[in-house]
Amino acid sequence: MKSSNGHSRGRGEGPESSVEKYEGRDPAPAAAGADGRADYDDPWYDALGSGWGELDGTGAPAPGVPHTRREQEGTGRVADVYLEVQRSAAFQEVRRRYRRFVVPGFAVFFTWYVGYVVAAQTAPGLMGRPVAGSVNVAMLAGLGQFLTTFLLTGAYARHARLRRDRAALDLRWDTQELTRGFRGGER
Amino acid sequence: MTGHHQALALVLFSVFVAITLAITTWVSRRRHGSAEEFYAGGRLFSPMENGFAIAGDYMSAASFLGVTGLIALFGYDGMLYVVGFLVAWLVVLFFVAELVRNCGRFTLADVIAARMRARPVRIAAGMSSVTVSVLYLVAQMVGAGSLVALLFGGTSTAARAWTVIAVGALMVIYVSLGGMRATTWIQIVKSVLLLGGTIALTALVLVRFHGNLDTLLHTAAERSGHGEAFLAPGLKYGGNWTARTDFISLGLALVLGTAGLPHILSRFYTVPTARAARRSVVWSVGLIGGFYLMTIVLGFGAAAVVGPNAVRESNAAGNTAVPLLALKLGGGANSTGGTVLFAVVAAIAFATILAVVAGITLASSAAVAHDLYASLRRRCGPRSERRRQSAPRSEVAVARAAAVGIGGLAIALGLLARDLNVAFLVGLAFAVSASANLPVLMYALFWRSFTTRGAVWAVYGGLVPALALVVLSPVVSGSPESLFPSVDFQYFPLQNPGIVSIPLGFLAGWLGTVTSVEPADEAKHAETEVRSLTGAGAV
């Protein structure tokens, strides 16, 4: 949890570790720290370096969860927190961005791959047509599959880094802040 | 193959075994015995380390020896395999890596059980995970046995049996003593060795053809005796429509199966965040893609330098293409260079099998201990989730014992199935994974109304047809090459069941959900969705 120490919302680290093993759904990174492996590369450096710093100002950060302090009145359970976060505009924006990338992306590469396999089995004449020297359509299509895989991997990683990570991390801390109260209270 | 090859290969392989055992000892010295450490290596690996380990888990001997052999013998048709193996990673990257990291703790069942009644779902998902793992494991054991027979001349049953037993014993030691941390480091070492060896061989092939790929392809086509047809699809999978449909079925299984392989899923839990899981997949796509591009060069290189006839003479399935290529590139059978290169390739192939086997054993022991044992042990209600938390140490003890048991099972099956085709077994593992694991995972992550009954039906509705269709296929009976050639209960024409059983898995999940009496838990779905996309509450 080192990165969140410097973060405005990262208060109250104590309760977090005390409920860490609770039901297996609380943040356990404290266990990482407790591991005593100081010689090891800090895995949170990554989120700090290219997540927070770099993303400030890039992309359009989604608005925060609007239902800030209502829960402190003790009106709901943990489940309600998740329902409420799910209905929040911020979460729906993250989900929309995710789906609007992966659904068309999947449609493109899956059609392209199935088309390639089917064409290889049904249209050997077309696939065997020479293009240049010993290189034919089939060879180009196969290398094209490699190329599109690399390109889509890069595009996905870039899209997630610039368009989703910041908003998702905000939501993560918000949600954990909200659920922490209940978890502590239940004990 | 002369005595020099064998001696040098044995020395190199012993060095690898010594290094990996040293890693295991070093790691287990500092262990605390927690479940977090045994299953997930403490979740402290960096994306680069995990990327190398994923690549190590995925680049099996089947692709290093098998696929290059297929390319050397059948030209382009071997390339179709490679493309499927790589494109599959887009499914993993888009739908699985981050979401599974955010929702689960150690296994596939964790993700599904989070929004369902845990017990039936855990038992179902645990069963299918173990089935997939054992199939994959047997494929690797059979591969190890035949590799020894091929590389060290001796085709005696005893030598093969002892190899299988030795591989099994080593993997049990790695896994039960070192857990995930040792397994991961072994994968990383193996990955570096395999990539290094492949890069060296590819460079030698390219130097031999003066960097001209066109000449390489042209020479390969000419020596194959098929001419231009060698560079186009159809040599292996052409012919009647059954064979073509069979390949399309295999293609579907390859591209959809990777996302359900338990030993790949468990790798995402070894990094601290979903972001790190994503970055490790990006690393592994780069490494695996580069590796497969080089295997294409090596396959055509073997066809051009060694010639398909020489390859076929050594091994009908083409599994020795790369070792033969190394021998020839090094300067021939009696030269020092040839001997050294051959021994290096043989040792790398062993290291590959050993590492892959350790990864799968760990994943299946996690499925046995964390899903099956923990669910079957207690018969009380959902509250027992907490009790399981209280006894993670005993669960780890069960997992260590399970690793021994699975090792024993894999040795036994590997000895029984030693005449089965390795590539077929791997294709079958992918088909079962795509039919039984992928539908339930996709529904659980993305379908609001998915219910417990739907989840259980999705698993069994994919698992049972996939296995039943294999039993009824020409692989088991009804043709001269089958397991039981003397009897005939073959009712299904295809070798790979994927094209039928994958849709059946999805259909069964849908059917189970719409006929379900209990409605889906809206709040649990909200929790899964929020957690999967934001990482809130992730372990």
Contacts between the chains, C-beta under 8 A, distances in Angstrom:
chain1	res1	chain2	res2	distance
A	21	B	389	5.8
A	22	B	389	7.9
A	23	B	385	6.6
A	23	B	386	6.7
A	23	B	389	7.3
A	24	B	105	5.6
A	24	B	385	7.5
A	24	B	389	6.3
A	24	B	539	6.2
A	25	B	114	7.9
A	25	B	531	7.6
A	25	B	537	4.4
A	25	B	539	7.3
A	26	B	537	6.0
A	26	B	539	7.8
A	27	B	537	6.6
A	27	B	538	6.8
A	27	B	539	7.5
A	28	B	36	7.4
A	28	B	43	7.8
A	28	B	539	4.5
A	29	B	272	6.4
A	31	B	36	6.2
A	31	B	42	7.9
A	31	B	43	7.9
A	32	B	42	7.1
A	32	B	43	6.6
A	32	B	44	5.9
A	32	B	272	6.4
A	35	B	42	5.8
A	35	B	44	6.9
A	37	B	42	7.5
A	37	B	44	6.4
A	40	B	44	5.8
A	41	B	46	5.5
A	43	B	43	7.9
A	43	B	44	5.9
A	43	B	45	7.9
A	43	B	46	6.5
A	43	B	271	7.0
A	43	B	272	3.9
A	43	B	273	7.3
A	43	B	276	6.4
A	44	B	272	6.7
A	44	B	273	7.9
A	46	B	46	7.7
A	46	B	47	7.1
A	46	B	273	7.7
A	46	B	275	6.8
A	46	B	276	6.3
A	46	B	279	7.5
A	47	B	273	6.1
A	47	B	275	6.0
A	51	B	275	6.7
A	79	B	523	3.8
A	79	B	524	7.5
A	79	B	526	7.5
A	79	B	527	6.7
A	80	B	523	7.4
A	82	B	523	6.5
A	82	B	526	4.5
A	82	B	527	4.1
A	82	B	530	5.0
A	82	B	531	7.6
A	83	B	522	7.1
A	83	B	523	5.5
A	83	B	526	4.5
A	85	B	526	7.5
A	85	B	530	5.0
A	85	B	534	7.8
A	85	B	536	7.5
A	86	B	526	4.0
A	86	B	529	5.9
A	86	B	530	5.3
A	91	B	530	6.3
A	91	B	533	7.4
A	91	B	534	7.2
A	94	B	533	5.7
A	94	B	534	6.9
A	95	B	529	7.2
A	95	B	533	5.9
A	98	B	533	6.1
A	102	B	94	4.4
A	102	B	95	6.7
A	105	B	90	7.6
A	105	B	94	6.2
A	106	B	90	7.6
A	106	B	91	7.5
A	106	B	94	5.9
A	106	B	95	7.6
A	109	B	87	6.5
A	109	B	90	5.2
A	110	B	255	7.7
A	113	B	83	7.5
A	113	B	84	7.6
A	113	B	87	4.9
A	113	B	251	7.6
A	113	B	255	6.0
A	114	B	251	7.6
A	114	B	252	7.6
A	116	B	83	7.0
A	117	B	80	6.7
A	117	B	84	7.5
A	117	B	247	7.2
A	117	B	248	5.7
A	117	B	251	4.0
A	117	B	252	8.0
A	118	B	248	6.2
A	120	B	76	8.0
A	120	B	80	5.9
A	120	B	233	4.0
A	120	B	234	7.9
A	120	B	237	8.0
A	120	B	247	7.9
A	121	B	233	7.1
A	121	B	237	6.5
A	121	B	238	7.9
A	121	B	244	4.0
A	121	B	245	8.0
A	121	B	247	5.7
A	121	B	248	5.9
A	122	B	244	6.9
A	124	B	232	5.9
A	124	B	233	5.6
A	124	B	234	4.3
A	124	B	238	6.5
A	127	B	232	5.4
A	127	B	233	5.4
A	128	B	228	6.7
A	128	B	229	7.0
A	128	B	231	7.5
A	128	B	232	3.3
A	128	B	233	7.7
A	128	B	234	7.8
A	130	B	228	7.1
A	133	B	214	4.2
A	133	B	217	7.7
A	133	B	218	7.2
A	134	B	214	5.2
A	134	B	217	3.8
A	134	B	218	4.6
A	134	B	221	6.4
A	134	B	228	7.9
A	134	B	231	6.1
A	135	B	214	7.0
A	135	B	217	7.1
A	136	B	228	7.5
A	136	B	231	5.7
A	136	B	232	5.9
A	138	B	76	5.6
A	138	B	231	7.1
A	138	B	232	5.1
A	138	B	233	5.7
A	139	B	76	7.3
A	139	B	217	7.7
A	139	B	231	6.3
A	142	B	76	7.6
A	142	B	79	5.1
A	142	B	80	7.8
A	142	B	82	7.9
A	142	B	83	5.6
A	142	B	296	8.0
A	145	B	83	4.6
A	145	B	86	7.2
A	145	B	87	6.0
A	146	B	83	7.3
A	146	B	86	6.5
A	146	B	289	5.9
A	146	B	292	7.6
A	146	B	293	6.3
A	149	B	86	5.5
A	149	B	87	5.6
A	149	B	89	6.9
A	149	B	90	6.0
A	149	B	285	6.8
A	149	B	289	6.4
A	150	B	285	7.1
A	150	B	286	7.5
A	150	B	289	6.0
A	152	B	90	5.7
A	153	B	89	7.3
A	153	B	90	6.9
A	153	B	93	6.1
A	153	B	281	7.7
A	153	B	282	5.8
A	153	B	285	4.7
A	153	B	286	7.9
A	154	B	282	7.6
A	156	B	90	8.0
A	156	B	93	5.8
A	156	B	94	6.4
A	157	B	278	6.3
A	157	B	279	7.3
A	157	B	282	5.0
A	160	B	98	7.6
A	160	B	278	6.2
A	165	B	275	6.4
A	168	B	533	6.2
A	168	B	534	4.7
A	168	B	535	6.5
A	169	B	534	7.7
A	169	B	535	7.5
A	171	B	530	7.5
A	171	B	534	4.2
A	171	B	536	6.8
A	172	B	534	4.5
A	172	B	535	4.8
A	172	B	536	4.6
A	172	B	538	7.9
A	175	B	530	6.3
A	175	B	534	6.3
A	175	B	536	3.7
A	175	B	537	7.2
A	176	B	536	5.5
A	176	B	537	6.4
A	179	B	536	7.5
A	179	B	537	6.7
